[in-house]
Amino acid sequence: MSHSDEQLQSLLETLEECRRALNEMNSRESAELLSIVILDVRMKLKGIDSADLKALCDEMLRNAGSEPPPSSKQTQDQPRRPLLRVVK
């Protein structure tokens, strides 16, 4: 692991701790924004560029458009299901 990768890994761990703290404080919007930063750092660590991410999103949207809408009704109290999941 290179020195810059080690720095990114350390930064990633700190960001994840901050996100957990925000979730515990019920600061959901801030935690979600931090999740985007965490995704960006993970992409750098794995060598994934924004073109790859865009291609993935486009494919997921194409697949989502071909699926029938869910039959259950969601209320505002229920959390929405994310289109992307961050995988370690």
Summary of the structure (lengths in Angstrom):
residues: 88
radius of gyration: 16.0
end to end distance: 16.5
largest distance: 49.8
contacts: 162
relative contact order: 0.10
helix: 66%
strand: 0%
